[in-house]
Amino acid sequence: MIPNDDEVAGGYNFAYLDEQTKRMVRRAILKAVCIPGHQVPFGSREMPLPAGWGTGGLQVTASVIGPDDVLKVIDQGTDAATNAVSIRAFFRRVAGLATTERTREASLIQTRHRIPETPLTEEQILVLQVPQPEPLRQLVPRGAAARRLHAFADYGVMYVKLYEDIARFGRVTLAYDYPVLVNGRYLASPSPIPRFDNPKLDNSRALSLFGAGRERRLYAIPPYTRVASLDFGDHPFEVQRWSVGCALCGSRASYLDEIGSGGPGARMFVCSDTDYCEERREASAPARRAAGGGRP
Amino acid sequence: MSRAVVLRASGLRKVFGGRVVACADIDFELAAGEVVGIVGESGSGKSTLLRCLAGLAAPDAGTVEIAIDGGERVDLWQLDEVARAQALRSALGLVHQNPRDGLKLGISAGGNVAEPLMVSGIRHYGRLREVALDWLERVEVPRRRIDDLPSTFSGGMQQRLQIARSLAPGPRILLLDEPTGGLDVSVQARLLDLLRSLVRELGVAALIVTHDLGVARLLADRLLVMLRGRVIEAGLADQVLDDPQAPYTQKLVASMLRI
């Protein structure tokens, strides 16, 4: 959808940030791409959005986006959540950009919590909003000490966390933000995506950029880069599984959300990625979209 | 002595603030399987020396050579930071006076023992578990306490756990800083007994810093006596304790309580 003229605000530079700032962020991104998984500091700016709502992703998007790009914004898997709607509206307003809800149509996808189920292509860039870029944060409270461990590639502490989980609960209990080793060198936080999405980062065709506005760090996973989720030889990494398929499209291969459905105690599992779900339903019954299909 | 030298310090010097000489002209060697004690009063430079040897503080002059895998010796303070960390990790274990400094109190006993192994690259839970259980047994911590936090352990148990943690990766050199400080006498005796048998059994070279001459006599083959940052007397433990030459050593030995 291309915004009409009265939707676009005058008086702003293209994509809100001034050109010098965008250059600064791009330089940091270039460095991040050169050292996959390494956190690069950047001069995070005040954005017209509270820190923690995706200011990092917003600045990365604003720096790499061009007038011909088509933007998709995801929050919790859906394009209709508050954060997604307001960020999409923001770029329509300050950049006059075309936006879409379709993963296939987008050239740039800014997301929080999810990576689309539809495989990405070499033409696409994925921008993730990261609240806490430091995967060792909970284990090594001092930033300088954590950076030293990164420099030494000394990630024993992270394995201790996995060890403790298995000793106590019999399995690793991290459901989201499951740490990954990028290109066999840097430990990185995949941002709070469910660990279900971790395998999508491995050898992904798309460039993934991670921006943390409050923490003033960004990092990247270039296309076709090895991304391994940490595990033990005898306790291999596993993704979440469900005993049912999506109640709407029947998919058994996508990440499911449990939602209430009408009556007291009634609940069902549906795809978290609404675009994927809709596309599947359309493919099986083309008439439904016309009848106003979507999330109930 | 024909055994291979695993640690050699020569001309070691450390000065604080340009005027407080903590260590000066320290030369000694530690051979494989040997136990050397460093005794001296508070402020004599024992701990500073140990910190220089353990890679915690850079000396102002002199060299510290340690034997790494393959038997060759490297100069610890000539290595870059990454290589130094790696050399220290594989070759050297450090036991702090206070077990809280050497242990991580927020993770279980098993995790504490297994951590250095995970750092060195073991990625098999079952194997880590096995090694941890084995080590708990060797230091006489009950197997069933493996998933308990060290903060629930007694002081003596914490100290034994710390020893297990430092020995688990199989270092050639063990540095101990007042390992029996803060423990009561009966627990001390048990710990010393354990240390002695472990050191003999594993053949690691140990350097024990202590102000307790009883500990030194019980464990050490050789003794270095330090005063104001210098080694004033060195020799076989019995020789130094039974026939001290330096006036300070004579006083030190004379001040020992005899029961």
Interface residues (C-beta under 8 A of the other chain):
Chain A: A151 F152 D154 G156 V157 Y159 V160 Y163 E164 I166 A167 R168 D231 F232 G233 D234 H235
Chain B: E81 V82 A85 Q86 K104 I107 S108 G110 G111 A114 E115 P116 M118 V119 S120 R123 H124 Y125 G126 R127 L128 R129 I146 D147
